[in-house]
Structure formats: C-alpha cells, structure tokens
C-alpha cells in the first residue's frame, strides 16, 4: 500500500553513507598528494634555476676578470710547447681548489638574510684552465668552470673565451 506515491517503508535520511565519505576522502587525499608533489617539484626547479643563474653570473664575472687582468693570475703554462690544458689559479696560489668566488657587492641588510646569501655563495667554487689550440697559436683558449653541489650532487657550468697570447704574462711563454 502506498500513501501519496510513497511506499510504506520508512523514507531514508538525506545524509552520506560511510562508503561515500571514504571515497570522497580518498579522492581528496590523492588530489592533495598530487598538489604537494607538484609544489615540491616546482621548488626544486626554482632552486636549480636560481643556482644556474648565480653560477652563470659568477662565471661570467670571473672569466671577465681573468681576461681583463691576466697578470693577477698564475698561469701554469708547461715548459715544453703543448696543446694540453694547463691550470689558471688566483694570485700566487697553485692550488685550484682554493678558488672561491666573492660575495656580490649588494647584500641584504637583515642579518639572517645576509647569512643565507653568504652560505649560498660560499657553495660555489671555480677552476680555470687555458689551452693553446695549436703549438704556435696567437691566442689562448680560457675555460672557466663554476662548481657547486645541489641535492647532494655535483653540478658545474663552463664558459670559454679567448685571450691574445701577447696579453698573457711573459707573452705566453713559461713564467
């Protein structure tokens, strides 16, 4: 028997069942996981882009310094003419691992921000090497490599330019 088109059975409530709630929570948790992983990936990409930008700027500045003032650097040109690469180090130092890059001229005034930037820039090191492309070449190829670590893995960026041989200390002969 029906009353006004309804069955005699009790009309069900309008709430959600337990299964519907569990499915909704599963969908929300999957979506949240996807968004968090996308956010973390974008943070990693931003860190990589920042480090590469810093490395490129530092490499360009240091390479320009070497090309502008070659006498300020120690050119380990071999005694016998060769086309093999040789190291270029800062000042009188013959150890290329000590080549640090200076801090930028403009740094944050806040001490915590300054410390963060200082730590970031201290992570970068440079090495440089020269090479004569031919035994009697009129120029020297100079390659500067900036090294840093990112996520526990070594990274590097290299720039190469040329310097006329006559601008080298002692005209490119052995010092």
Secondary structure as a PSIPRED ss2 file (coil, helix, strand):
# PSIPRED VFORMAT (PSIPRED V4.0)

   1 X C   1.000  0.000  0.000
   2 X C   1.000  0.000  0.000
   3 X E   0.000  0.000  1.000
   4 X C   1.000  0.000  0.000
   5 X C   1.000  0.000  0.000
   6 X E   0.000  0.000  1.000
   7 X C   1.000  0.000  0.000
   8 X C   1.000  0.000  0.000
   9 X C   1.000  0.000  0.000
  10 X C   1.000  0.000  0.000
  11 X C   1.000  0.000  0.000
  12 X C   1.000  0.000  0.000
  13 X C   1.000  0.000  0.000
  14 X C   1.000  0.000  0.000
  15 X C   1.000  0.000  0.000
  16 X C   1.000  0.000  0.000
  17 X C   1.000  0.000  0.000
  18 X H   0.000  1.000  0.000
  19 X H   0.000  1.000  0.000
  20 X H   0.000  1.000  0.000
  21 X H   0.000  1.000  0.000
  22 X H   0.000  1.000  0.000
  23 X H   0.000  1.000  0.000
  24 X H   0.000  1.000  0.000
  25 X H   0.000  1.000  0.000
  26 X H   0.000  1.000  0.000
  27 X H   0.000  1.000  0.000
  28 X H   0.000  1.000  0.000
  29 X H   0.000  1.000  0.000
  30 X H   0.000  1.000  0.000
  31 X H   0.000  1.000  0.000
  32 X H   0.000  1.000  0.000
  33 X H   0.000  1.000  0.000
  34 X H   0.000  1.000  0.000
  35 X H   0.000  1.000  0.000
  36 X H   0.000  1.000  0.000
  37 X H   0.000  1.000  0.000
  38 X H   0.000  1.000  0.000
  39 X H   0.000  1.000  0.000
  40 X H   0.000  1.000  0.000
  41 X H   0.000  1.000  0.000
  42 X H   0.000  1.000  0.000
  43 X H   0.000  1.000  0.000
  44 X H   0.000  1.000  0.000
  45 X H   0.000  1.000  0.000
  46 X H   0.000  1.000  0.000
  47 X H   0.000  1.000  0.000
  48 X H   0.000  1.000  0.000
  49 X H   0.000  1.000  0.000
  50 X H   0.000  1.000  0.000
  51 X H   0.000  1.000  0.000
  52 X H   0.000  1.000  0.000
  53 X H   0.000  1.000  0.000
  54 X H   0.000  1.000  0.000
  55 X H   0.000  1.000  0.000
  56 X H   0.000  1.000  0.000
  57 X H   0.000  1.000  0.000
  58 X H   0.000  1.000  0.000
  59 X H   0.000  1.000  0.000
  60 X H   0.000  1.000  0.000
  61 X H   0.000  1.000  0.000
  62 X H   0.000  1.000  0.000
  63 X H   0.000  1.000  0.000
  64 X H   0.000  1.000  0.000
  65 X H   0.000  1.000  0.000
  66 X H   0.000  1.000  0.000
  67 X H   0.000  1.000  0.000
  68 X H   0.000  1.000  0.000
  69 X C   1.000  0.000  0.000
  70 X H   0.000  1.000  0.000
  71 X H   0.000  1.000  0.000
  72 X H   0.000  1.000  0.000
  73 X E   0.000  0.000  1.000
  74 X E   0.000  0.000  1.000
  75 X E   0.000  0.000  1.000
  76 X C   1.000  0.000  0.000
  77 X C   1.000  0.000  0.000
  78 X C   1.000  0.000  0.000
  79 X C   1.000  0.000  0.000
  80 X C   1.000  0.000  0.000
  81 X C   1.000  0.000  0.000
  82 X C   1.000  0.000  0.000
  83 X C   1.000  0.000  0.000
  84 X C   1.000  0.000  0.000
  85 X C   1.000  0.000  0.000
  86 X E   0.000  0.000  1.000
  87 X E   0.000  0.000  1.000
  88 X E   0.000  0.000  1.000
  89 X E   0.000  0.000  1.000
  90 X E   0.000  0.000  1.000
  91 X C   1.000  0.000  0.000
  92 X C   1.000  0.000  0.000
  93 X C   1.000  0.000  0.000
  94 X C   1.000  0.000  0.000
  95 X C   1.000  0.000  0.000
  96 X H   0.000  1.000  0.000
  97 X H   0.000  1.000  0.000
  98 X H   0.000  1.000  0.000
  99 X C   1.000  0.000  0.000
 100 X E   0.000  0.000  1.000
 101 X C   1.000  0.000  0.000
 102 X C   1.000  0.000  0.000
 103 X C   1.000  0.000  0.000
 104 X C   1.000  0.000  0.000
 105 X C   1.000  0.000  0.000
 106 X C   1.000  0.000  0.000
 107 X C   1.000  0.000  0.000
 108 X C   1.000  0.000  0.000
 109 X C   1.000  0.000  0.000
 110 X C   1.000  0.000  0.000
 111 X H   0.000  1.000  0.000
 112 X H   0.000  1.000  0.000
 113 X H   0.000  1.000  0.000
 114 X H   0.000  1.000  0.000
 115 X H   0.000  1.000  0.000
 116 X H   0.000  1.000  0.000
 117 X H   0.000  1.000  0.000
 118 X H   0.000  1.000  0.000
 119 X H   0.000  1.000  0.000
 120 X H   0.000  1.000  0.000
 121 X H   0.000  1.000  0.000
 122 X C   1.000  0.000  0.000
 123 X C   1.000  0.000  0.000
 124 X C   1.000  0.000  0.000
 125 X E   0.000  0.000  1.000
 126 X E   0.000  0.000  1.000
 127 X E   0.000  0.000  1.000
 128 X E   0.000  0.000  1.000
 129 X E   0.000  0.000  1.000
 130 X E   0.000  0.000  1.000
 131 X E   0.000  0.000  1.000
 132 X C   1.000  0.000  0.000
 133 X C   1.000  0.000  0.000
 134 X C   1.000  0.000  0.000
 135 X C   1.000  0.000  0.000
 136 X C   1.000  0.000  0.000
 137 X C   1.000  0.000  0.000
 138 X C   1.000  0.000  0.000
 139 X E   0.000  0.000  1.000
 140 X E   0.000  0.000  1.000
 141 X E   0.000  0.000  1.000
 142 X E   0.000  0.000  1.000
 143 X E   0.000  0.000  1.000
 144 X E   0.000  0.000  1.000
 145 X E   0.000  0.000  1.000
 146 X E   0.000  0.000  1.000
 147 X E   0.000  0.000  1.000
 148 X E   0.000  0.000  1.000
 149 X E   0.000  0.000  1.000
 150 X E   0.000  0.000  1.000
 151 X C   1.000  0.000  0.000
 152 X C   1.000  0.000  0.000
 153 X E   0.000  0.000  1.000
 154 X E   0.000  0.000  1.000
 155 X E   0.000  0.000  1.000
 156 X E   0.000  0.000  1.000
 157 X E   0.000  0.000  1.000
 158 X E   0.000  0.000  1.000
 159 X E   0.000  0.000  1.000
 160 X E   0.000  0.000  1.000
 161 X E   0.000  0.000  1.000
 162 X E   0.000  0.000  1.000
 163 X E   0.000  0.000  1.000
 164 X E   0.000  0.000  1.000
 165 X H   0.000  1.000  0.000
 166 X H   0.000  1.000  0.000
 167 X H   0.000  1.000  0.000
 168 X C   1.000  0.000  0.000
 169 X H   0.000  1.000  0.000
 170 X H   0.000  1.000  0.000
 171 X H   0.000  1.000  0.000
 172 X H   0.000  1.000  0.000
 173 X C   1.000  0.000  0.000
 174 X C   1.000  0.000  0.000
 175 X C   1.000  0.000  0.000
